[in-house]
């Protein structure tokens, strides 16, 4: 399947920003499952390309001149194969992803949730855990925000893909199972579906296994991976710092279409 992606992020400020630095994880790595046919970043200035601590492709955009807005666009075409596994497993030890992170801590309720799904083969019990999380936390846009952690999201009983993934990761880490946060895009023929997406990958039996809690699937046939990390803070597409600017407003729109035929 060939996918065409366009992701536009726009920041506006009530006052002039004196200086800002944006860290962009908006460029996918090629793998056995995803072949990058074409990819571009449209930015207001040239950005330095590097790799972060999780070997994600990172662009650092620095704006030294006063500004009251930033517009960022990632666009390209990627071919997704029928492979369900990734081939980047040797880039970093899976044990790194067994650590608790700022957004994946566990309270007694999450510990009980994790412990209630022991006693069966790992992947089977994680499937049941995934089902339980979605049942306990129906998909509800606007119920949380990017700063919500696993504990507060689960207590609230509602959330989005980011929250489902954080709760799932918290439970995995309670059990000592390496699991990582994945940010990326999801193709859906439902025009109302949000294209920006998050899911989890679990290390088991010598490979990474997908768990998309929100969509209850383990097959990433429609998923395009951008970055991985311990939680959202490590893998979010855009994160930055600024001096000045006053009140910030953000508008982000991502569109994923199937290339060719009626979807083009």
ABEGO torsion letter per residue (X at the ends): XBBBBBBBBBBBBABBBABBBBBBBABBBBBAABBBABBBBBBABBBBBBBBAAGBBBBBBBBABBBABBBBBBBEBBBBBABABBAAAAABBAAAAABBBAAABBBAAAAAAAAAABGBBAAAAAAAAAAAAAAABBBBBGABBAABBAAAAAAAGBEBAAAAAAAAAAAAAAAGBBBBBBBEBBBBABAABBABBBBBBBBBGGBBBBBBAAAGBABAAABBBABBBABAAAABABBBBBBEGEBBBBBBBBBBBBBEEAAX
